[in-house]
């Protein structure tokens, strides 16, 4: 948001001078909606002058109440009146493009949400603002508001917003693979909600998993029988335990080890392939392989990261077993991230995808 003082008044018929600042035009028209009968302001007094907004400088904004509120105006939304944003919703609007471990994007009116189209309005148990590109919703008592947009917001709205089956959003959008891949996850995204997580593929791909052709599971009996051996047995045991954990809402597919070669669905082994993968599930061969080059004790780092530790080995085992269960790559914060990470077991979106595949 540009911070350049704008001296040209807006479109209002009258202007006000309060707390040492002028309030002009269309921003003033929104401000007077928040005046009490005694002329005090419910959003505080102005704490800045009118400033330019937007990359093109066509918009305006002004802060009120020690910057806990702003009124933002765009001629493309309403030539005659700005829109108020405050509190947790304002904080999210100013920062929603910055997320841990993800490439920063623009926030405020320069980002995907663009300008507000409503002032802060009541929700059932919270508040919200609508924007040109989506909305930000806040549930009372929480430490953050969250943005929704696109296909995920459409699904949420079709199911009753915060009063429907999902409840309030409990995370921002979880961005997924940023480029096309063999799993077709380009453009996909997921988001978590209070009453249960949901996921949407907003790009060219289908859901983040497939029961047909890709998985090693016997779909009729819902079993995955492993044979073979690995020196990373402790890590494989960890992964099997995670995916079999019924207390975490998993275990719809029963994973067992020690099957005979004739009855097994998946063969586990170790390989030594310099310059190759760290771990790999091959749906064509029904194999799960661990690469000693990177995982063995004392193995050198690869691209600055050491994989020769149980955290990375647990991730590799759980991640590749997730592929064998039919899960594709999804989001960077989840076990099925497109990149090797320190996530060791299924996270909420992973569990949602798993249950969409195997609950029926």
ABEGO torsion letter per residue (X at the ends): XBBBBBABBBABABBBBBGGBBBBEAAAAAAAAABBAAGBBAAEBBABBBBBBEAAGABBBBBBGGGABBBBBBAAABAABBBBBBEAAAAAAAAAABBBGBBBBBBEAABAAEBBABBBBBBBGBBBBBBAAEBBBBBBGBABBBBBBEAAAAAAAAAGEAABAAEBBABBBBBBBABBBAAGABGBBBBBBAAEBBBBBABABBBABBABGABABBAAAGBBBBBEBBAAAAAAAAAAAAAABAAAGBGABBBBBGBBAAABABBBBBBBBBGBBABBBBAAAGBBBBBAAAABBGBBBBGGBBABBAAAAAAAAAAAAAAAAGBBBBBAABAABABBBABABBBAAAAAAAAAAAAX
